[in-house]
Amino acid sequence: MRRIRTREVGVPVPVDGVVEREPSSGLPASMSSSLSSSLASSFSSSQRIDELFEAVLDDTGDATVRRLVSESWERSLAAAIDPATPLPPLRFDPAESRARLDAHPLHKVMPLLRDNLLSIAEEAKHVVVVTDEEGTVLWRDGASAVLGPADRVGLVEGSNWSEEAIGTNAMGTGLALGRPVQIHSTEHLVRAVHAWTCVAAPVMDPDTGRIIGAIDITGPRRTIHPAMLALVTATAQLAENQMRMQLAIADERLRARNQGHLASLRGTPGALVTPTGRIIAGDPFGDWPERVRLEAGQDRLRLADGREMHVEPLAEGFLLSATRRRASASAAPGHSLSLRFLGDGNPSVVLDGETHALTTRPAELLAALALHPEGLTAERLALLLYGDDGNQTTVRGEIHRLRQLIGTDVLKTRPYRLAATVDADFDTVRRALREGRIADALHACAGPLLPRSDAPEIRGARDELEVGLRRAVLDSDDAELVHAYATHRMGRDDLEAHERLVETLPAGDPRRAMAESRVARLLAE
């Protein structure tokens, strides 16, 4: 295949009065200073630009192009693109293009794109284009003075501008490289668009992580300002941020609608999964991968850690549930383990009726094992308790000391797990919340879970417990329940809880005046 020469590092090439410099191509340097001057002067007129294009294409003379362009030309020529091609292929008619835009993820951010780009494009005599991930134009608008000329080169809705279809251009090359690109005049492989310059930036879907399209500004080659590339890039980032915010809202709605399905598992490990495979809620907390791959009709799934899950389709997304629940009591039915880890007091464990006071570290280990009855490896424990800096040797040492305290027949190895009937106060609260027994959950909650612990797994479980209890109470609109929470350790300083109490208590209730006073004090603090 013909190799197209790439411009030497540091040689400035004026493009309509703008001097560009390119990073090193990694190719041997072959251009002298006299050639640099010759190359610069070759851009002094449109005729000389065209001559440079012909020289590069015909492999004559010493003409060179940017590495990005030369590599794109090579890909395009390998795809059998003829530089004399008059128009890009038309994949869809305008009506079908609009229908495809309506169903495309970028449809939700079209108001943002119009607001940020259209007025600028109209004033500068440019065209704004949005494509799908394959480079097909879904939408086009801009200055009326250039829409007609754009029509004549095939820049219309439904046309395909991928490199494989029409050669080097900002839309197709940006999609091929996955980054913002500017293609000027004769840097286009196809001669029919040499009168144009275009800038484009790809857009990534925050849900899947895949590129879903490109945003492009195209105009006559002498009208594109160098700041246009930065503008298109910033607009693509704004679009991604808006889609990310919309995704977070949709996730929260999906969780709210389907939380009952998760609660119905009654302690069996399970998770809510979006239609695209992202896990957005799970029980136990934090014990799930970020994403799973699901095929149509799939009813079983094996996670990377070996756990098998049943897959149940929901109206939106899926419910995962463990295919079997290992009862820790089966290994040693004679042992009972009671964990008292809520509140400000020292944590303690009651083993077969005998109480043992604990420091924070062994309490964290026991809490993590209680949250994961299926068992944990030393590596996993180190990550859950110490984060990325966790050391397996440290974990093994802590486990050894804990086994000496509660017995090797209670704390098993390979994986580490509790072989006893476990009664944890924090699990009592979690279970009551799952079953909708909010008053029981509030009564059983003596305070935060291991409040002195900073272990990631404990922080996550503590936050989940506190947020879940608070949300359940405030969403209940039960005046007695809200009062119990507002006077509880967990809600004593909760401004919203006291404001809700003022709203729900009747005017003659003396507790309302106390709540109003508490609101005033909290606002003054």
N, C-alpha and C positions, 0 to 999 in steps of 0.2 A: 504493500500500500504506500502511496505517496506520503512522505513526511513533510509537513508544512513548517517552515522555519518560524521559530519563536523569537520575539524581540529580546535583545540583550538587556540585562539589568541596568537601570539608571538612564536609559535613553529616553528622553522626553518626546512624546508624540503629540503635537497639537491636534485637538479635535474641535473644530469650529471655535478656535480661540482659547480652548481650555486645555492646559497641559496635564497629561496623565502620566503617572509612573507605575510600573508594575513590579511585583516582587520577583525574586529570582525564579527562573524556570527550571534551574538545575541542569540546563544544556550548556555545552561548551560555548564560550564567548567567541564570536567571529566577526564582530562589527568594529570598524575603526572609527575614529572621530570624524573623518571625512564622510564616512557612510552615515554617521549620525546626522550631520548637517544635511546630507542629501535626502535622508528619510524625512527629516523635519520639513524641508522645503517642498517635498512631494505632496504635502497636505495643504499647500497654499491655495489650491483651487479644487473645485469638484472634479475637473477633468483629471488632475493628477491623482486624486483619491481613486478614481475609477481605474487609472493606469496601474496603481499599486495593487488593487484587487486583481486585475488581470495577471499581473506579474506573479503574484503569489499562487493564484489558481493554476496558471500554466507552468509553474515551477521554473520561471526564467528570472534572471537578474538576482539581486541580493535583497529583495523586499522581504520584510518580516511582519508578523502580526503578534498580538498579545497571546500568551500561552492559553488562556481561557478560550480565546477565539479559535486558535489553531486546533486545539483538541476537540472543540465542538464541530469544526469543519470536518475533521477526520471522522467523527461519529456520523455526521450527516452524509458524507460521501460514502461511507460504509453502508448506510441505509439506502443507497442508490438515489439520493436526492440530486436532481439536475438543476444546476444554477439558472437554467433558462426556464424553470417552472413558472408559469404565469400566476397561478393562484393556489392557495392551500385547499385541501379537500374539504367539502362541505358534508359534515356528518349528520346534522339535523337541520330542519327548517326552523325559522324563528319561533314558531308556536311551541314546538317540542323543546327548544332550548329554554324558553321561559318556564315550561312545565318542569324541566329538570332542575332549574334554579330553585323553584318553589320547594322541591324535595331535597335540596342540597343543604348540608350544614351551614354553608355561607349565607343562606337566605336570611338567617336571623340577624346577621350583622350588616346587611345591605344598607339600612338607614345610616349606620356609622360610615360606611364607605362613601355613600353619596355626599354626606355632610362634610367629610374631610377632603374629598378629592374633586368633586364635580365642579364646584365654583372655580377652583384654581385651574382646572383643565379648560373650562370654557373661556376664562380670561386669557390664558396662555395659548389658546388655539391648539389644544391637545385632545386626545381621546382616552377615556378611562375604560379598561377592560377587566372583567373577572372571568377566569377559566376554571374548569374542574381539574382534577388531578391528572387527567390525560391531555391537558392542553386545549380542550375544546371550549370555545367562547360561549359562556352562559349569559353574559350581559355586556352591553357596550353602550356608552353614551359620551357626550362631550360637545365641543364647539361645533356648531352647525357648519362652519366654513370648512372643517376638515372631515366631516362625516362622509361627504360625497367621495373625496379622494380615498378615504379608508375603504369605502365600498369597492372601489375599483381595484384595490390590491387584495380584496377578499377578507379584510378585517371586519367580519360581520358575525352576528350571533349564529352559532352552529358550526363555524369553521374550526378546523383543527390546526393548532400552531405548535404542536410538539416537534422536536427535532426530527423525529422519524417521518413526519408528514411534510414539513416545509423548511427543514434545515435550521441553521443558527438564527435564533431570535431571543429576545429577553424572556418571554414567557416559557418557551420550550426549553431553553438552556437553563433558566432558573429552576424549573421543575427537575431537569436532569441532574443538576448539581445540588439541589436542596438549599440554595442560598440566593440572596439578591444579586441581580445581574443588570448591567447596562450594555446594550449592543448598539453601536453607532454606525449608521449609514452602510458603507461597504463591508463592515464586519458581518452583516447578514450574508449568508451564502447565496441566497437567491437574489438575482439582479433586480427583480421587480420591486423590491422594497428598499433599494439603496437610497431612496429619497427620504427615508424615515429613520428616526432614532427611537429606541424604546428602553424603558426601565421597568423591571418587574421584581417582585418578591414573593416567594412561596408562602403559603399559610398552612400551619400544622394544626390538626385536630387535637385538642387537649384530652379528649376521651380516649383515642386510640394511639396517639403519638405519630400518626401517619400524615403525610402531606396530602391535603385535600383540594388544593387549587393554587392559583396565583392571582396577584393583583398587579396590573400593568398600566403604565401611562405611555402613550405613543404619540409622537408628533413629527412634523417636518424636521429634517435633520439639523437645521440651524436654529430651531426654537427651543430645544430641550435644555433647561438649565441644569447645571451639575448638582444642584440641591434636590432635584426630583428623585434621585435614587434614595436619598435619606428620607424624603417624604413618604415614598412608597413603602420603604422598610418599616418606618415608624407606624404607618397605618396598618400594615400586616400584623405588627405586634399588638396594636390596639385591638384589632379584630380577634386575635388569639386570647387576649386578656378578657374581652367581653364574652367570648365563648366559654372560657374557663369559669367565669362568674355564673353564667347561665347553667353550666354543668353542675356547679355546686348547689344551686337552687333546685335543679331537677333531682339531684341525689337526695337532698333533704326531703323532698316530697315523696320520693320512692321509699325512703326509710319509714316515713310517717305512715304511708299507706300499708306497708307490709310488715311493720314491727310485730303485729299480732301473729303472723306466721312463724316468726322467729321465737316468740314467747311460747307458742304452742308446742315447741319441742321439749319444754319442761326440763331444761338442763342438758339435753343431748347437744353436743357441739354442732353448731350450724352457722350459716352465713347467708346474707342477702347479696345477690350478684346482679349487676346491671345487664341489659341485653348484650353489651359489648364485652362482658366478662370481667369487669372491675368489681372487686369485693368492697362494699360500702358499709357493711355492718356485720359483726360476728360475735358469737358467744361460744367460748370465752374470748374476752377482749384481747386484741393484739396477737392472736395466734394464727393468723391467716396470711397467705401471700397477697400481694397487691392485685394480681390478676390471675384468672384461670382461663384456659381455652376450652370452649364448649362447642360441640358440633350439633347440628339440627337432629333432634330425636334422641340425643344422648341421655341415658338415665343413670349412668354411673360415672364417677370421676375419681382418679387417684391423684392426690396431692403430691408435691415433690417430697414431702417428709414421709410418704408411705401411707398416709391415712386414706381410707376409702370413703367416698361420699355418695349419697343418693342425690340425684338431681331432679328437682320438681319444678316444672315450668309454672310461672305466675303470670298474671295479666301483663305485667311488665317485669322482665328479668326472670331470675331463678332463685329457688331456695335450695341451699346445700344442707344436708344433714348427715351425720355420721351413720354409717350402715350398721354399726354395732356400738354399744356403749359398754366399755369395760368397767365393771363394778370393782372398785379397789378393795372392797371388803372381802371379795371372794378369796383373795390370797391369804388372808389371816383373819378369819371371821371372829376370832376371840378378842381382837383389839379394837378399842374405840379411842378416837383422837378428837379433842375439842379445842378449837383455836379461838382465842379471845383477843382480837387484834384491832377492834374499833375503839376510838376515844383516845384521850390524852394519857391514860394510865399506862403502866408498863405492860407490854404484851406478855401473854402467858399461854401455855399449852397444858391441857389436862389429859393425861394418858392413863386410861383404865382407872380413872378416879383420882389419880395423883397429879397435883398441880406443880408445874415447873415454870419459874419466871424466866423470861428470855430477854436477851439484848436485841437490838434492831436487826443485826445481820442474820442470825438463825431464824428470826421471825419472817424476814423477807424470803428466805429459802422455803420455809413451810408454806407461806402464802402463795408463792409461785407454783409449788407442787400441788397445792389444793386447787389452784385455778386451772391446772393442767393434769387432770387425773390420769390421762393416758401415758404420762411420763415425759421426762425431758432428758436430753443428753447434757453432758458437762458444757459442751460448746454452746448449746441453746440457753442453758441457765446463765452462762457468763454474759451472753448478749442481752438477755432480759433484765439482768440485775445490774450490770456494769456498763452496758452500751458497747460501742465499737472497741473500747479499750479493755474489755473484759478479758480476764485470764483464766483459762480452764484449770490451771494448777491451783489457783486461789479457790475456785469453786470446789474442787475435790477436797481441799483441806477443810473448808467449812462443812462440807457434807460429812466428812469423817468425824468431826467433832459432834455434829448433830446426831449421827448414828450412835455415837457413844452415849448420848443423852437419852434418846427415845428408843433405841434398840435397833439392831440390824434386821430383825424380822419385821419391823414396822416401816423402816425406810429402805426400800429395795434398790438395787442397782441394775443397770443395763436394760432399760433406761432407769434413771432415778425416779422413783414413784412412791406414794404412800400406800402401804398394804394394810389399811385399817378402815373402819367406818369413820369418815371424817365429818365433823359438825363444826363448820366455821361460821362465826357470827356474821361476817360480811356476805357469805353465801346465803345465809338466811334472809338478809335484806334483798339481795339480788333476786332470789327465788320469789319472794313476796311481790316484788315489782313486776317480774315477768308474768305472774298470775293475776295482776291487777289488784292485789291486796295492799293498797297504799298505806292505810292506817297501820297495818301490821308491820310494814316495812319501816315506817317512821318510828314506831314503838321499839323495834328491834335495833335501830341504829343508834349506838351510843356516841357516835362521833366519826371523824374521818378514819380511813384505813391507814394504820401505821403512819401517823402524821409526821414523824421525824425521818421517814424514809425518803430518799431521793432516787431510788432505783427506778429505771424507766418503766418496768412492768408494774410496779406498785403505784407509781404516779398515775399511770394510765387507768388502772383499776379503780384507784381512789377518785379520780376525776369522773370516771364513768358512773360510779356509785352516787357521788354527790349531785352531778348534773341530772342523772336519771330520777333521783328522789325529788329534787327540786322541781323539775319539769312536770313530774306526775302530780305533785301537790298543786302547783299553780294552774295546771290545765284542768283540775278537777272542779273548780268553782264551788267547792264545798267549804263553807265558812268555818266549820269546826275543824276541818282538816288543815286549812290555811292557818287558823289560830294556833293549832298544835305545832305546826312547823315554825311559825314566827316566834314562838316562845321556846322552841327547841334550840339546842346549841348550834345546830346546822343552819338555822334561819334567823337567829337573833339579830344579826347585822345585815340582813338582806332587805334592802330598801324596797325592791319590787314586791316582796312578800308582804311587807307592812302596808304598802299602798294597795295591794290586792285585798288585804284584810279590811281596810277602810271601805273599799268598794262593796265587799260582800256582807259585812255586818250591818244589821238594821240600825237606823238612826238612834233608837233608844237604848241600844246595848252599851253598857259602860265600857266594854272592851274596845269599842270603836274610838272613844276619846283617848284611851291609852295608846292605841295604834296611831292615831293622828299625832300624838305627842312624840311617839317614837320616830315617825316619819320626819317631823320637824328637826329632831336631834340629828338624825342621820344626814339630812340635807345640810345641816350646819357644820358638820364635821369635815 
